[in-house]
Amino acid sequence: MKTWDVIISGAGIIGVSLALELRQRGAHVLVLDCGEPGKEASSAAAGMLSAADPETPEKLRLLVRESAGMYPLFAEKLENSSGMKVDFRHGAIALLHAAEAPLDYQPISHANLNRLEPALHAHGYSAYWIAAENSVDPDLLMQAALRAARDAGIEVRGQTAVKQMSAVGGQVEVIAVNERFLARAAVNCQGAWAGAPVRPRKGQMLYLQPMNPMLLKHVVRAPEVYLVPRSSGKILAGATVEDAGYDKTVVQEAIQQLHRAAAQVVPELASATIVASWAGLRPGSPDDLPILGRTETPGVFIASGHFRNGILLAPITARIMADLIAGKTPAVDISAFSPSRFAGVAARM
């Protein structure tokens, strides 16, 4: 039987980024996914790289900043490796009451706001420039990562659901539907399907197609909606946060509410056509922090629970997990993200 250095279960952006990092270090990697690679939370995300989001938990902020700093090179490498663009954009605009603005948000005058985004209406809010926030198109990013992985010699198999990972004779046995694999190490990167204590957090969002394809150039954060422009001219509006289990039903009332909120911020969006709407399942954890590290099963690791930050945390997660698999201590402290903090319930598979 052929053996692998590492088998990764889950072909979302976390799993594929880790596979690329491991391959760069010389490992032979197999990536398995229960469905079509890259088609769950990773491609359903908004793609905001929010290094300065005040809602980020305190224990996560260093990791977020480190990963945000890695992103320009990460995106560039994926573009060069795949020959695809990922729509990486710099900066964002926030509409807030002045008392709510973090210190690193830079006030934007009315004249400058009109110059930056003439279609944007502040409606009594103050406008701020967020230099530390960028964005990417997650669907393009995921496609580029998969192409780069396959071009690098990483085998990516869809429709191969992993049922169990167990230690056998100093190796890890990975049991999938009608197949069995052996590896030196295995990693659970199954997102919302990673097992307890990870749970799905539903997010509904939509794409609007305005008449003017250049209507918006920057990410806009408003109190009731965020807007993310794409190079196609579409504008993403999102998003709900719901505890609805694995239900991905799109509720038209929620979509219409997001459309109305978008039109309050950019009035021209009132007449924009809704060209797509969907729901993704973010992998949440009880404390809203990722789960990174060794599980109770020898040779088996987990990288899940990234909640809203899976796209942003992909490069730093890949580096951390590759270090752990190699027996190295990561350069950043990950003790707050240890699976052991959940007393043995973390995705043992």
N, C-alpha and C positions, 0 to 999 in steps of 0.2 A: 504493500500500500504506500502511495506517495505521501510524504509528510511535508509540513510547512513550518516555517519559523513562527509565523503568527497567523491565526485565523481571526477575522473580525466579523462579528455578526451585526449587520446593520450598515447599509450603503447610503446613509445620509451624509451630510457635509462633515459631521464629526468622524464617522467611520472612514470615509474616503480620504479626508485630510490626514488622518493617522496612518492610513495605508501608504500614502505618498511619502510621509516623513520616514516611516520604517523602510520603505524601498530605497530612499535616498541614503539610508544608513547601511544598505546592503542586504536587508532581509527579504526573504521570499514570502509573499503575503497573498492570502486568499480572502476575499470579501464576499460574504453571503448575505442575501436579503430575502425576506419572506415574500416581497412583491416585486414591483419594478424599481430598480435602484434610483434613489434620489427623488422619488415621487410622493413622499409624505411631508413631514414638517419643514424640511429644508427648502423645497421648492415652493411651499405654501407661505413662507415667511415674507415679512415686509422688506427686510434687508437693511434696516437702520443700524449703524454701528455706533451705538450710544455710549461713548466713553465717559460722558459727563452727565448722564441721567441721574438726577437727584433721588430717584426711586430705587436705584441700585442698592442692594443691601451692603452695609458697611464692610462686611467680611469679603465681599466679592469685588470691591472697587479696585484693589491693586491688580487682580487678575484681569479685570476688564481693561484697565489702562495699559497693561503690558501687551495684551492681545491687540488692542487698537493700534499701538505703536508698531506691531508687526504687520499690520494689514496692507499698507501700500506695497511692500515687497511680496507679501503672500499673493495679492491680486496680480501683481506684475508677473510673478513666476507662473501662475496658472494661465495667464493670457499667453505668455511666451511658449509654454509647454503645449497648450491646446490649439493655439492659433485662433482663439476666440476672445471677444471682448466681454467683460463682466459688468460694464456700466458703473465703474467705481467713481464716485463723486465726493467732492470735499465740501464740508460745512453744512450747517442747517440753521433754520430760523425758528425761534420759539416765540409764541404769543402768551404773555403772562401778565399778572399784576406785578407791579414793581417789587412789592414786598416778598414775592415768591421766587425771585430770580437768584440763582446761585452766583457766587462771587466771580466765577470764571465766565459767565455769560456777558457779552459785550453789548451795551445798549445801541440800538440803531435809530437814528433820527427818522422823522417822517419822510424827509427828502431822500435819504439813503434807502429807506425801505421801498419807496416808489421806484427808485432806480434799480434795485435788486430784483424786486418782484412787483411790477406795476399792477398785476391782477389781484394782489393780496389786500384784504381789508382787515385791519386790526380790531375794529369794533370796540374801542375803549380799552383794549389791552396795550401794554407796552411790547415792543418788538426787541428781540435780542439775537445776536449772532452767536452761534455755538461753533467755535473753531475746532473743537475736539470731536465733533460728530461728523461722520462720513456716511456714505450709503453705497450699496451694491445691489444689483439685481440677483436675488438668490437663485432664480431659475437658470439664468445664464451662468452663474457661479457654479452651480451643481453640474450643469452640462460640461463646463470646462474641466472641472475636477475629475469627472468620470472619464472624459477623453484623455486627460493627462495620465490618469491611473492606468488605463489600458495601454497607452503608448509606452508607459514605463515598464510594462510586463507584469502588471498586477492583474490577476484574474478576478473578475467581478461577476458573480452569478446571481441572477434574480430568480424568483419563484423557488427559493430554497430556504424554507423556514427552519431555523435552528430550534430544536426541542430541548437539548440538554448539553451542558459542558461539564465534564467530570475528569478528575485526575486518575490516570491509569499508567502505572509503571514509569513514573517520572515524566510523562507527557500529558497532554490534554486531549481527551477524546471528545469530539464535537459530533453530536448526533443530529442529523437533519432528516427531513422526510425521505425515507428510502435510501439514505446515504450516511456514511460514517467517515469522518476525517480525523487525522492526527496532527498535532502541532506541538511546538515547544511551549507556546502560550496562546491564549485566546482572550478576546476582549468583547464584552457586551456593550455594543453601541446602538442598541435597539430603540433609543428614544423613548417615546411614550409606552412602548411595548417591552421595556427593559425588565419589568417585574417590580414587585414591591421593594421599596416604598415609592417608586416613581409612579406618577399618576398623570393621565392626560388632562390638559387645560385647553379647552376649545377656544379658537379665535376665528371669528368670521370677518371677512373683508371683501373688497370689490375693486374692480378696475373701471375707471371712467375714461371715456374717449372724448375729449373736448374738440371743438372745431379747430382751435388753434393748437398745433402740436408743440408749440414753444410756450404754452400758457404759464408753465411753472418750471423753474430751473433747479430749485433747492428743496430739500426736505423741509416741511413745515410742521411744527408741533403746536397744536392748539389744545385748549382744555378738553374738548369733546371729540377730537379726531386728530389723526396725523395723516399727512399727504406726502407721497413719495413719487416723484416723477421718474419716468423711464425714457430711455432713448427712443423708444417706439412712439412716443407722444402720449401714451397712456399715463394716467395718474392713479396710483393705488390709494385707497382710503381705508383706514382701519382704526382700531380693531376691537372686537369684544374680547373679554376674558371670562370664560364660563367653566364651571364644573359640571360637565354633562356626560361623563364617562367617555366611551368611544363613539358617541354619536356625532357624526359630521354633517348632520342636516343643516342646510342653509335656510335660515328663517328670514323671509322677505321683510318682515317688520324691522328686524335688526339692520338689514342692508339699506332699507329706505331711510332709517334714522341716521346711519353713517353718511348717506348721500346728502341729506339735509344739513348735517353738520359741516360737511365739506363745502356746500354752497354758501353757508354763512361766512366762511373764511375766504373763499374764492367764488364770488357770485356767478361768474361765467360757468361754473360747474353745475349750476341748476339745470341747464339745458344739455349737459353732457350725457351721452348714452352710457348706460351700464353695459359693458361688453363681457364681463365675467364676474362671478361671485363664488366664493368657496369658503370652506372651513378647514383649518389645520389643527392638529393636536400637538400642542407644545408639551414637552416632557417636564412636568413639575415635580418638586420634592416637598416634603413637609415644611422645610425651612427656607424654601426658594433658593437654595444653593445647589450647585452641581454635585454629583457623586463621582469622585475620581479616585481610583486606586485599586488595590488588591481586594478580592472578595475572600470569603472563607474557604473557597476551593483553591488548592495550590495550583498556580499557573494561570488562574482565571482572573481577569481584571474587568472593571466596569468604568465606562465614561458616559454618563447620562445625566438627566435632571437639569439641563441647561436652561429650561423654561424659555424666557424671551430672548436669551443671549446665545443661542446655538450658533448662528451665523458668525457673530462677533467673536465668540470664544474658540472657533475652530482652530486657528493657528497655534494658540497657546496650549490648547488641550492636546493637540497632536504632539507638540514638543514634550509636554509633561508625561504623557502616557508612553511615548517612545523611550524616555529616560527611565521610567519605572520598569518597563519590560526588560530593558538592558541592565537593570540592577543599579542604576544611578540615582542619586538624590536630585530631584528637580531644583532648578535655580530659584524657584519661588516656593514659598511655604504653602502647602496644600493641606495642612492638618485639618482645617475647617471643613474640607470637602471629603474627608475619609468615609468610606462605606461603613466603617465600624461604629460611627456615631448613631446608627440606627439599630444597634444591638442585634445583629444577626439576621435582619430581615431584607438586606439589600441584595436583590436579584441573584440568588444563588444558582438558578437554572438547574 
